[in-house]
């Protein structure tokens, strides 16, 4: 049972949000008037990978982060070589070079940003060598390096007693070490590990590091200090987790073997006592970590059992867990009666083919079926499911609600509208907890490996434990946002419209990003607007509109768009505030635009929509919020308007 709820913990979670950047007025004006910045680079895998007239790799991911955080559109300009890149910059043909180091020949050409990434220069050998404590141990040995690379210049200037073999490329140099024609290779850790892996040089390993650190910076035209300031702020806002994710995405980590100093054998008793103390502290720290995870699991377990939807988890159609609402809905007295049953035992024969098709094709849109209670009584149900792979197990999460009397009861109608997003949200957020949980697992595994090979010190141990606790605290925080939306609060309160929009984006932004849809808004640019309303009602309205826009932009006929976007704006008119939400999905056909707020009217297939979302949005705005809601077509798509009185 505990392992099942651990799965639920992973499923019901949110990811991380980027730090908001405060730009000056001049910087905002620059961003509004200079939407495109040109740059150039050459292949330096995995730092820069030039493909299809764009840049990927480590530097490419950092550039994408800067673009996301600032809104700058970076445009790639091809170059034949690194000297050609610098020549284009000197001639003013490009605005920026994203991959310079600390070389005076490069930094003198323009403005230099802060360092956004640092990587050491390392020593690579074959398996016959164990560990090099410093570069002096290579004196008299043969080292292969590409001529005129940074590593070449470093060795020539600082280690004249090392014998050098120069090559044209990094793979050529590594191959000399693999074939034992050279003792070692010295170079950038990222490029070294990349080419070792990509060329299947399995006999090579990192055997030490040098004192030289590669610092990666941006080179910016001297007449553009505002761009330098904007980029520096973007770099400052990049979290340590984002940096770690970029590194782990492109660089396979390796543990270097360290020489055993046998003179330390005399101190073995003292070392043993230290190890015992460290293990005791580790046990205590892991116990604290376990308790925090248990608290998070218990909280999600409570949400799991208090939702108004029946939730069933199955594996190969075999039911492995259910919540309390499922017991009530299907009229079973205990979970043990349901666990182990075939999922089809709860489905009427005339609906089983529908369920089978949804499971096989992983269709997670809502649809109606005929379900069976324990007595065999048939009832109409609205359901939604999603296939999830966890720990090499393929599970199906199904949300079910009885809609027999739904069309006659307004309250149940409202719950169906809210339920329309539940299954999708549960499936969509599953991956967001995998990342921090994987990071925790990696940290604990690293502690174990480093302790076993004898390189774990107290400072590094404490830092890894603190990092793990930080991840756990973040997981606990993300639960709060999801729980608040699920439970709902019908209390009327004074709240700013900007805060409501931010809470809504916290709920749906991950779903939109997964469909490559960008969100634009002006909520930081307008004066704070306060309303006295039930916040969850307006949040539900905005969620419905955003989900409709996402569905339109996710259709196959939208795949050729250069950019899919949704724009949110706040404006004031006399005593009203006007919230508008526009997408570039092509708009609504004129012959049906007047019907979209009608109950049960939908442009989707009947298996994918009930037509309740916009109708309930209309009811909430006009009846509960005392406002107006309407829609118009624009040049790009549909634009919804929500007018609310400033005094409710």
URWO-V341141 format. One record per pair of residues at least 12 apart in sequence whose C-alpha atoms are under 8 Angstrom apart, sorted by sequence separation. I is the first residue (numbers start at 1). GAP is how many residues later the second one is. D is the distance in whole Angstrom. If there is no record, write none. Layout:
i=I gap=GAP d=D
i=I gap=GAP d=D
//
This chain:
i=45 gap=12 d=7
i=46 gap=12 d=6
i=47 gap=12 d=5
i=48 gap=12 d=6
i=85 gap=12 d=8
i=173 gap=12 d=7
i=310 gap=12 d=8
i=311 gap=12 d=6
i=323 gap=12 d=8
i=368 gap=12 d=7
i=369 gap=12 d=5
i=385 gap=12 d=5
i=386 gap=12 d=7
i=568 gap=12 d=6
i=569 gap=12 d=7
i=599 gap=12 d=6
i=600 gap=12 d=6
i=629 gap=12 d=6
i=630 gap=12 d=7
i=47 gap=13 d=8
i=310 gap=13 d=6
i=322 gap=13 d=7
i=368 gap=13 d=6
i=369 gap=13 d=6
i=385 gap=13 d=4
i=403 gap=13 d=8
i=568 gap=13 d=5
i=598 gap=13 d=8
i=599 gap=13 d=6
i=628 gap=13 d=8
i=629 gap=13 d=5
i=41 gap=14 d=8
i=310 gap=14 d=7
i=311 gap=14 d=7
i=312 gap=14 d=7
i=321 gap=14 d=7
i=368 gap=14 d=5
i=369 gap=14 d=7
i=384 gap=14 d=6
i=385 gap=14 d=6
i=447 gap=14 d=7
i=567 gap=14 d=6
i=568 gap=14 d=7
i=628 gap=14 d=6
i=629 gap=14 d=6
i=310 gap=15 d=5
i=311 gap=15 d=6
i=354 gap=15 d=8
i=367 gap=15 d=6
i=368 gap=15 d=6
i=383 gap=15 d=7
i=384 gap=15 d=5
i=401 gap=15 d=8
i=566 gap=15 d=7
i=567 gap=15 d=5
i=600 gap=15 d=8
i=627 gap=15 d=7
i=628 gap=15 d=5
i=309 gap=16 d=6
i=310 gap=16 d=4
i=322 gap=16 d=8
i=330 gap=16 d=8
i=366 gap=16 d=7
i=367 gap=16 d=6
i=383 gap=16 d=5
i=384 gap=16 d=7
i=566 gap=16 d=6
i=567 gap=16 d=6
i=598 gap=16 d=8
i=599 gap=16 d=5
i=627 gap=16 d=5
i=628 gap=16 d=7
i=77 gap=17 d=7
i=165 gap=17 d=8
i=308 gap=17 d=7
i=309 gap=17 d=8
i=310 gap=17 d=8
i=321 gap=17 d=8
i=322 gap=17 d=8
i=366 gap=17 d=6
i=367 gap=17 d=7
i=383 gap=17 d=4
i=447 gap=17 d=8
i=549 gap=17 d=8
i=566 gap=17 d=4
i=597 gap=17 d=5
i=598 gap=17 d=6
i=627 gap=17 d=5
i=305 gap=18 d=5
i=306 gap=18 d=7
i=307 gap=18 d=7
i=321 gap=18 d=6
i=351 gap=18 d=6
i=366 gap=18 d=4
i=382 gap=18 d=6
i=383 gap=18 d=7
i=565 gap=18 d=6
i=566 gap=18 d=7
i=596 gap=18 d=7
i=597 gap=18 d=5
i=626 gap=18 d=7
i=627 gap=18 d=7
i=90 gap=19 d=7
i=143 gap=19 d=7
i=145 gap=19 d=7
i=147 gap=19 d=5
i=304 gap=19 d=6
i=305 gap=19 d=5
i=306 gap=19 d=7
i=310 gap=19 d=7
i=319 gap=19 d=7
i=320 gap=19 d=5
i=351 gap=19 d=6
i=365 gap=19 d=6
i=366 gap=19 d=8
i=381 gap=19 d=6
i=382 gap=19 d=5
i=564 gap=19 d=8
i=565 gap=19 d=6
i=596 gap=19 d=8
i=625 gap=19 d=7
i=626 gap=19 d=7
i=86 gap=20 d=8
i=139 gap=20 d=8
i=142 gap=20 d=6
i=143 gap=20 d=6
i=144 gap=20 d=6
i=145 gap=20 d=6
i=146 gap=20 d=5
i=147 gap=20 d=6
i=305 gap=20 d=7
i=319 gap=20 d=5
i=320 gap=20 d=6
i=350 gap=20 d=7
i=351 gap=20 d=8
i=364 gap=20 d=6
i=365 gap=20 d=7
i=381 gap=20 d=5
i=382 gap=20 d=6
i=444 gap=20 d=8
i=564 gap=20 d=7
i=54 gap=21 d=8
i=55 gap=21 d=7
i=140 gap=21 d=6
i=141 gap=21 d=6
i=142 gap=21 d=5
i=143 gap=21 d=5
i=144 gap=21 d=5
i=145 gap=21 d=5
i=146 gap=21 d=4
i=147 gap=21 d=7
i=318 gap=21 d=8
i=319 gap=21 d=5
i=348 gap=21 d=8
i=364 gap=21 d=5
i=381 gap=21 d=5
i=382 gap=21 d=6
i=443 gap=21 d=6
i=564 gap=21 d=8
i=597 gap=21 d=6
i=621 gap=21 d=8
i=54 gap=22 d=6
i=139 gap=22 d=5
i=140 gap=22 d=5
i=141 gap=22 d=6
i=142 gap=22 d=6
i=143 gap=22 d=6
i=144 gap=22 d=6
i=145 gap=22 d=6
i=146 gap=22 d=5
i=170 gap=22 d=8
i=174 gap=22 d=8
i=318 gap=22 d=6
i=319 gap=22 d=6
i=347 gap=22 d=8
i=348 gap=22 d=5
i=363 gap=22 d=7
i=364 gap=22 d=5
i=380 gap=22 d=6
i=381 gap=22 d=5
i=443 gap=22 d=8
i=481 gap=22 d=8
i=626 gap=22 d=8
i=53 gap=23 d=6
i=136 gap=23 d=8
i=139 gap=23 d=5
i=140 gap=23 d=6
i=142 gap=23 d=7
i=144 gap=23 d=7
i=146 gap=23 d=5
i=178 gap=23 d=7
i=318 gap=23 d=6
i=319 gap=23 d=6
i=347 gap=23 d=6
i=348 gap=23 d=5
i=362 gap=23 d=8
i=363 gap=23 d=7
i=379 gap=23 d=7
i=380 gap=23 d=6
i=381 gap=23 d=7
i=399 gap=23 d=8
i=625 gap=23 d=8
i=53 gap=24 d=8
i=138 gap=24 d=6
i=139 gap=24 d=8
i=145 gap=24 d=8
i=146 gap=24 d=6
i=171 gap=24 d=6
i=318 gap=24 d=5
i=319 gap=24 d=6
i=347 gap=24 d=4
i=348 gap=24 d=6
i=362 gap=24 d=6
i=380 gap=24 d=5
i=399 gap=24 d=6
i=53 gap=25 d=7
i=145 gap=25 d=7
i=170 gap=25 d=8
i=171 gap=25 d=8
i=178 gap=25 d=7
i=317 gap=25 d=6
i=318 gap=25 d=6
i=346 gap=25 d=6
i=347 gap=25 d=5
i=362 gap=25 d=6
i=379 gap=25 d=6
i=398 gap=25 d=7
i=443 gap=25 d=7
i=481 gap=25 d=8
i=482 gap=25 d=7
i=498 gap=25 d=6
i=175 gap=26 d=8
i=178 gap=26 d=7
i=188 gap=26 d=7
i=317 gap=26 d=5
i=346 gap=26 d=5
i=359 gap=26 d=8
i=397 gap=26 d=8
i=481 gap=26 d=8
i=498 gap=26 d=8
i=146 gap=27 d=7
i=177 gap=27 d=8
i=317 gap=27 d=7
i=345 gap=27 d=8
i=346 gap=27 d=7
i=358 gap=27 d=8
i=359 gap=27 d=8
i=558 gap=27 d=7
i=145 gap=28 d=6
i=171 gap=28 d=8
i=346 gap=28 d=8
i=359 gap=28 d=7
i=440 gap=28 d=5
i=144 gap=29 d=5
i=314 gap=29 d=7
i=439 gap=29 d=8
i=121 gap=30 d=8
i=144 gap=30 d=7
i=348 gap=30 d=7
i=397 gap=30 d=8
i=498 gap=30 d=7
i=440 gap=31 d=7
i=497 gap=31 d=7
i=498 gap=31 d=7
i=553 gap=31 d=8
i=144 gap=32 d=7
i=496 gap=32 d=7
i=497 gap=32 d=6
i=553 gap=32 d=5
i=144 gap=33 d=7
i=496 gap=33 d=5
i=497 gap=33 d=6
i=517 gap=33 d=8
i=552 gap=33 d=6
i=437 gap=34 d=8
i=496 gap=34 d=4
i=497 gap=34 d=7
i=549 gap=34 d=6
i=37 gap=35 d=7
i=39 gap=35 d=7
i=63 gap=35 d=8
i=151 gap=35 d=6
i=436 gap=35 d=6
i=495 gap=35 d=5
i=496 gap=35 d=6
i=500 gap=35 d=7
i=504 gap=35 d=6
i=508 gap=35 d=7
i=515 gap=35 d=8
i=546 gap=35 d=8
i=35 gap=36 d=8
i=36 gap=36 d=6
i=37 gap=36 d=6
i=38 gap=36 d=6
i=39 gap=36 d=6
i=40 gap=36 d=6
i=41 gap=36 d=8
i=42 gap=36 d=8
i=151 gap=36 d=6
i=494 gap=36 d=7
i=495 gap=36 d=6
i=503 gap=36 d=8
i=517 gap=36 d=8
i=545 gap=36 d=8
i=549 gap=36 d=7
i=35 gap=37 d=6
i=36 gap=37 d=5
i=37 gap=37 d=5
i=38 gap=37 d=5
i=39 gap=37 d=5
i=40 gap=37 d=5
i=41 gap=37 d=7
i=42 gap=37 d=7
i=150 gap=37 d=8
i=151 gap=37 d=8
i=359 gap=37 d=8
i=386 gap=37 d=7
i=494 gap=37 d=6
i=495 gap=37 d=6
i=34 gap=38 d=8
i=35 gap=38 d=6
i=36 gap=38 d=6
i=37 gap=38 d=6
i=38 gap=38 d=6
i=39 gap=38 d=6
i=40 gap=38 d=6
i=41 gap=38 d=7
i=42 gap=38 d=7
i=144 gap=38 d=6
i=385 gap=38 d=6
i=386 gap=38 d=7
i=493 gap=38 d=8
i=494 gap=38 d=4
i=495 gap=38 d=8
i=500 gap=38 d=8
i=501 gap=38 d=7
i=504 gap=38 d=7
i=508 gap=38 d=8
i=512 gap=38 d=7
i=593 gap=38 d=8
i=31 gap=39 d=8
i=36 gap=39 d=7
i=38 gap=39 d=7
i=40 gap=39 d=7
i=42 gap=39 d=6
i=59 gap=39 d=7
i=143 gap=39 d=6
i=144 gap=39 d=8
i=384 gap=39 d=6
i=385 gap=39 d=8
i=388 gap=39 d=7
i=436 gap=39 d=8
i=493 gap=39 d=5
i=494 gap=39 d=7
i=500 gap=39 d=6
i=504 gap=39 d=7
i=515 gap=39 d=7
i=31 gap=40 d=7
i=42 gap=40 d=6
i=59 gap=40 d=7
i=142 gap=40 d=5
i=143 gap=40 d=6
i=144 gap=40 d=6
i=145 gap=40 d=6
i=384 gap=40 d=8
i=387 gap=40 d=8
i=492 gap=40 d=6
i=493 gap=40 d=6
i=495 gap=40 d=7
i=31 gap=41 d=7
i=41 gap=41 d=7
i=142 gap=41 d=5
i=143 gap=41 d=5
i=144 gap=41 d=5
i=145 gap=41 d=6
i=386 gap=41 d=6
i=492 gap=41 d=5
i=493 gap=41 d=6
i=501 gap=41 d=8
i=141 gap=42 d=6
i=142 gap=42 d=7
i=143 gap=42 d=5
i=144 gap=42 d=7
i=145 gap=42 d=8
i=330 gap=42 d=7
i=331 gap=42 d=6
i=332 gap=42 d=6
i=433 gap=42 d=7
i=492 gap=42 d=4
i=493 gap=42 d=7
i=42 gap=43 d=8
i=141 gap=43 d=8
i=143 gap=43 d=7
i=330 gap=43 d=4
i=331 gap=43 d=6
i=491 gap=43 d=6
i=492 gap=43 d=7
i=41 gap=44 d=6
i=329 gap=44 d=7
i=330 gap=44 d=6
i=331 gap=44 d=8
i=490 gap=44 d=6
i=526 gap=44 d=7
i=40 gap=45 d=6
i=489 gap=45 d=7
i=490 gap=45 d=8
i=518 gap=45 d=8
i=520 gap=45 d=7
i=523 gap=45 d=8
i=526 gap=45 d=8
i=588 gap=45 d=7
i=489 gap=46 d=8
i=490 gap=46 d=7
i=517 gap=46 d=7
i=518 gap=46 d=6
i=519 gap=46 d=6
i=520 gap=46 d=6
i=521 gap=46 d=6
i=522 gap=46 d=7
i=523 gap=46 d=7
i=587 gap=46 d=5
i=489 gap=47 d=6
i=490 gap=47 d=8
i=517 gap=47 d=5
i=518 gap=47 d=5
i=519 gap=47 d=5
i=520 gap=47 d=5
i=521 gap=47 d=5
i=522 gap=47 d=5
i=523 gap=47 d=7
i=587 gap=47 d=7
i=21 gap=48 d=7
i=206 gap=48 d=7
i=208 gap=48 d=7
i=488 gap=48 d=6
i=516 gap=48 d=7
i=517 gap=48 d=5
i=518 gap=48 d=6
i=519 gap=48 d=6
i=520 gap=48 d=6
i=521 gap=48 d=6
i=522 gap=48 d=7
i=20 gap=49 d=8
i=205 gap=49 d=8
i=206 gap=49 d=8
i=207 gap=49 d=5
i=517 gap=49 d=7
i=519 gap=49 d=8
i=586 gap=49 d=8
i=587 gap=49 d=7
i=588 gap=49 d=7
i=206 gap=50 d=6
i=207 gap=50 d=6
i=586 gap=50 d=6
i=587 gap=50 d=4
i=588 gap=50 d=6
i=18 gap=51 d=8
i=126 gap=51 d=7
i=205 gap=51 d=7
i=207 gap=51 d=8
i=485 gap=51 d=7
i=585 gap=51 d=7
i=586 gap=51 d=4
i=587 gap=51 d=4
i=125 gap=52 d=7
i=126 gap=52 d=6
i=584 gap=52 d=5
i=585 gap=52 d=5
i=586 gap=52 d=7
i=125 gap=53 d=8
i=583 gap=53 d=7
i=584 gap=53 d=4
i=585 gap=53 d=7
i=40 gap=54 d=7
i=126 gap=54 d=8
i=366 gap=54 d=7
i=583 gap=54 d=5
i=584 gap=54 d=7
i=39 gap=55 d=5
i=582 gap=55 d=7
i=583 gap=55 d=6
i=38 gap=56 d=5
i=39 gap=56 d=6
i=40 gap=56 d=7
i=41 gap=56 d=7
i=194 gap=56 d=8
i=582 gap=56 d=6
i=583 gap=56 d=7
i=37 gap=57 d=8
i=38 gap=57 d=5
i=39 gap=57 d=5
i=40 gap=57 d=6
i=41 gap=57 d=7
i=126 gap=57 d=8
i=194 gap=57 d=6
i=582 gap=57 d=4
i=37 gap=58 d=6
i=38 gap=58 d=6
i=39 gap=58 d=6
i=40 gap=58 d=8
i=41 gap=58 d=7
i=125 gap=58 d=6
i=126 gap=58 d=8
i=193 gap=58 d=7
i=194 gap=58 d=7
i=581 gap=58 d=6
i=582 gap=58 d=6
i=37 gap=59 d=7
i=39 gap=59 d=7
i=125 gap=59 d=5
i=193 gap=59 d=7
i=364 gap=59 d=7
i=365 gap=59 d=8
i=580 gap=59 d=7
i=581 gap=59 d=5
i=124 gap=60 d=5
i=125 gap=60 d=7
i=190 gap=60 d=8
i=193 gap=60 d=8
i=364 gap=60 d=7
i=580 gap=60 d=5
i=581 gap=60 d=7
i=123 gap=61 d=7
i=124 gap=61 d=5
i=190 gap=61 d=6
i=580 gap=61 d=4
i=123 gap=62 d=6
i=124 gap=62 d=6
i=579 gap=62 d=6
i=580 gap=62 d=6
i=123 gap=63 d=5
i=578 gap=63 d=7
i=579 gap=63 d=5
i=122 gap=64 d=6
i=123 gap=64 d=7
i=578 gap=64 d=6
i=579 gap=64 d=6
i=121 gap=65 d=7
i=122 gap=65 d=6
i=578 gap=65 d=5
i=121 gap=66 d=5
i=122 gap=66 d=6
i=577 gap=66 d=6
i=578 gap=66 d=7
i=121 gap=67 d=5
i=122 gap=67 d=6
i=576 gap=67 d=6
i=577 gap=67 d=5
i=120 gap=68 d=6
i=121 gap=68 d=6
i=124 gap=68 d=8
i=576 gap=68 d=5
i=577 gap=68 d=6
i=119 gap=69 d=7
i=120 gap=69 d=6
i=544 gap=69 d=6
i=545 gap=69 d=7
i=576 gap=69 d=4
i=577 gap=69 d=6
i=119 gap=70 d=7
i=544 gap=70 d=7
i=575 gap=70 d=6
i=576 gap=70 d=5
i=119 gap=71 d=7
i=575 gap=71 d=6
i=575 gap=72 d=8
i=329 gap=73 d=7
i=541 gap=73 d=8
i=544 gap=73 d=7
i=134 gap=74 d=7
i=326 gap=74 d=8
i=132 gap=75 d=6
i=133 gap=75 d=6
i=134 gap=75 d=7
i=135 gap=75 d=6
i=541 gap=75 d=8
i=127 gap=76 d=6
i=131 gap=76 d=5
i=132 gap=76 d=5
i=133 gap=76 d=8
i=134 gap=76 d=6
i=541 gap=76 d=5
i=126 gap=77 d=5
i=127 gap=77 d=6
i=130 gap=77 d=6
i=131 gap=77 d=6
i=132 gap=77 d=8
i=540 gap=77 d=7
i=126 gap=78 d=4
i=127 gap=78 d=7
i=129 gap=78 d=7
i=315 gap=78 d=8
i=316 gap=78 d=7
i=125 gap=79 d=6
i=126 gap=79 d=6
i=315 gap=79 d=6
i=316 gap=79 d=7
i=317 gap=79 d=8
i=541 gap=79 d=7
i=124 gap=80 d=7
i=125 gap=80 d=6
i=315 gap=80 d=5
i=541 gap=80 d=8
i=124 gap=81 d=6
i=125 gap=81 d=7
i=314 gap=81 d=6
i=315 gap=81 d=6
i=429 gap=81 d=7
i=124 gap=82 d=5
i=125 gap=82 d=6
i=313 gap=82 d=7
i=314 gap=82 d=5
i=428 gap=82 d=8
i=429 gap=82 d=8
i=538 gap=82 d=8
i=123 gap=83 d=6
i=124 gap=83 d=6
i=313 gap=83 d=6
i=314 gap=83 d=7
i=428 gap=83 d=6
i=537 gap=83 d=7
i=538 gap=83 d=7
i=122 gap=84 d=7
i=123 gap=84 d=6
i=124 gap=84 d=7
i=313 gap=84 d=5
i=122 gap=85 d=8
i=123 gap=85 d=5
i=312 gap=85 d=6
i=313 gap=85 d=6
i=122 gap=86 d=6
i=123 gap=86 d=6
i=311 gap=86 d=7
i=312 gap=86 d=5
i=425 gap=86 d=8
i=122 gap=87 d=4
i=123 gap=87 d=7
i=311 gap=87 d=6
i=312 gap=87 d=7
i=537 gap=87 d=8
i=538 gap=87 d=8
i=121 gap=88 d=6
i=122 gap=88 d=6
i=311 gap=88 d=5
i=120 gap=89 d=7
i=121 gap=89 d=6
i=310 gap=89 d=6
i=311 gap=89 d=6
i=120 gap=90 d=7
i=121 gap=90 d=7
i=309 gap=90 d=6
i=310 gap=90 d=5
i=120 gap=91 d=7
i=121 gap=91 d=6
i=309 gap=91 d=6
i=310 gap=91 d=6
i=534 gap=91 d=8
i=120 gap=92 d=6
i=121 gap=92 d=6
i=309 gap=92 d=5
i=533 gap=92 d=7
i=120 gap=93 d=4
i=121 gap=93 d=7
i=308 gap=93 d=8
i=119 gap=94 d=6
i=120 gap=94 d=6
i=118 gap=95 d=6
i=119 gap=95 d=5
i=545 gap=95 d=8
i=118 gap=96 d=6
i=119 gap=96 d=7
i=118 gap=97 d=5
i=117 gap=98 d=6
i=118 gap=98 d=6
i=116 gap=99 d=8
i=117 gap=99 d=5
i=115 gap=100 d=6
i=116 gap=100 d=6
i=117 gap=100 d=8
i=115 gap=101 d=6
i=116 gap=101 d=6
i=115 gap=102 d=5
i=114 gap=103 d=6
i=115 gap=103 d=8
i=113 gap=104 d=6
i=114 gap=104 d=8
i=112 gap=105 d=7
i=113 gap=105 d=5
i=112 gap=106 d=6
i=113 gap=106 d=7
i=112 gap=107 d=5
i=113 gap=107 d=8
i=111 gap=108 d=6
i=112 gap=108 d=6
i=110 gap=109 d=6
i=111 gap=109 d=5
i=109 gap=110 d=8
i=110 gap=110 d=6
i=111 gap=110 d=6
i=309 gap=110 d=7
i=110 gap=111 d=5
i=111 gap=111 d=5
i=102 gap=112 d=8
i=107 gap=112 d=7
i=109 gap=112 d=8
i=110 gap=112 d=5
i=101 gap=113 d=7
i=102 gap=113 d=7
i=106 gap=113 d=8
i=101 gap=114 d=5
i=102 gap=114 d=8
i=111 gap=114 d=7
i=101 gap=115 d=5
i=113 gap=115 d=6
i=531 gap=115 d=6
i=532 gap=115 d=7
i=533 gap=115 d=7
i=100 gap=116 d=6
i=101 gap=116 d=6
i=112 gap=116 d=8
i=530 gap=116 d=7
i=531 gap=116 d=7
i=532 gap=116 d=6
i=99 gap=117 d=6
i=100 gap=117 d=5
i=111 gap=117 d=7
i=531 gap=117 d=7
i=99 gap=118 d=6
i=100 gap=118 d=6
i=113 gap=118 d=7
i=114 gap=118 d=6
i=98 gap=119 d=6
i=99 gap=119 d=6
i=100 gap=119 d=7
i=113 gap=119 d=6
i=116 gap=119 d=6
i=98 gap=120 d=4
i=99 gap=120 d=8
i=97 gap=121 d=6
i=98 gap=121 d=6
i=114 gap=121 d=8
i=96 gap=122 d=7
i=97 gap=122 d=5
i=418 gap=122 d=7
i=96 gap=123 d=6
i=97 gap=123 d=7
i=96 gap=124 d=5
i=95 gap=125 d=6
i=96 gap=125 d=7
i=131 gap=125 d=7
i=95 gap=126 d=6
i=130 gap=126 d=8
i=131 gap=126 d=5
i=132 gap=126 d=8
i=130 gap=127 d=6
i=131 gap=127 d=5
i=132 gap=127 d=8
i=130 gap=128 d=6
i=131 gap=128 d=6
i=92 gap=129 d=8
i=130 gap=129 d=6
i=89 gap=132 d=8
i=47 gap=143 d=7
i=46 gap=144 d=7
i=47 gap=144 d=7
i=46 gap=145 d=6
i=45 gap=146 d=6
i=44 gap=147 d=7
i=46 gap=148 d=6
i=45 gap=149 d=7
i=70 gap=160 d=8
i=70 gap=164 d=7
i=66 gap=165 d=7
i=69 gap=165 d=6
i=66 gap=168 d=6
i=66 gap=169 d=7
i=65 gap=173 d=8
i=289 gap=179 d=8
i=293 gap=179 d=7
i=296 gap=179 d=8
i=300 gap=179 d=8
i=307 gap=179 d=7
i=278 gap=180 d=7
i=285 gap=180 d=7
i=289 gap=180 d=6
i=292 gap=180 d=7
i=296 gap=180 d=6
i=303 gap=180 d=7
i=307 gap=180 d=8
i=292 gap=181 d=8
i=289 gap=183 d=7
i=296 gap=183 d=8
i=62 gap=184 d=8
i=61 gap=185 d=7
i=58 gap=188 d=6
i=58 gap=189 d=7
i=58 gap=192 d=7
i=57 gap=193 d=7
i=420 gap=193 d=8
i=417 gap=195 d=6
i=418 gap=195 d=8
i=30 gap=196 d=7
i=416 gap=196 d=8
i=417 gap=196 d=5
i=30 gap=197 d=8
i=27 gap=199 d=6
i=413 gap=199 d=8
i=417 gap=199 d=7
i=26 gap=200 d=8
i=27 gap=200 d=8
i=414 gap=202 d=6
i=27 gap=203 d=7
i=413 gap=203 d=8
i=46 gap=204 d=6
i=46 gap=205 d=8
i=23 gap=207 d=7
i=21 gap=212 d=7
i=21 gap=213 d=7
i=21 gap=216 d=7
i=20 gap=217 d=7
i=19 gap=218 d=6
i=18 gap=219 d=7
i=19 gap=219 d=8
i=18 gap=220 d=7
i=19 gap=220 d=8
i=18 gap=221 d=8
i=367 gap=239 d=7
i=368 gap=239 d=7
i=367 gap=240 d=4
i=366 gap=241 d=6
i=367 gap=241 d=6
i=365 gap=242 d=7
i=366 gap=242 d=5
i=367 gap=242 d=7
i=365 gap=243 d=5
i=366 gap=243 d=6
i=365 gap=244 d=8
i=9 gap=287 d=7
i=9 gap=288 d=6
i=12 gap=288 d=7
i=8 gap=289 d=8
i=6 gap=291 d=7
i=9 gap=291 d=6
i=5 gap=292 d=7
i=8 gap=292 d=7
i=9 gap=292 d=8
i=8 gap=293 d=8
i=5 gap=296 d=7
i=4 gap=316 d=8
i=4 gap=317 d=7
i=7 gap=383 d=7
i=12 gap=414 d=6
i=15 gap=414 d=8
i=11 gap=415 d=6
i=14 gap=415 d=6
i=11 gap=416 d=7
i=13 gap=416 d=6
i=14 gap=416 d=8
i=16 gap=416 d=8
i=12 gap=417 d=6
i=13 gap=417 d=6
i=15 gap=417 d=4
i=11 gap=418 d=6
i=12 gap=418 d=6
i=14 gap=418 d=5
i=15 gap=418 d=6
i=11 gap=419 d=4
i=13 gap=419 d=6
i=14 gap=419 d=6
i=10 gap=420 d=6
i=11 gap=420 d=7
i=13 gap=420 d=5
i=15 gap=420 d=8
i=10 gap=421 d=8
i=11 gap=422 d=7
i=10 gap=423 d=5
i=10 gap=424 d=7
i=14 gap=461 d=8
i=13 gap=462 d=7
i=15 gap=463 d=7
i=14 gap=464 d=5
i=13 gap=465 d=6
i=14 gap=465 d=7
i=13 gap=466 d=6
i=12 gap=467 d=8
i=14 gap=468 d=8
i=13 gap=469 d=8
i=12 gap=470 d=8
i=15 gap=495 d=8
//
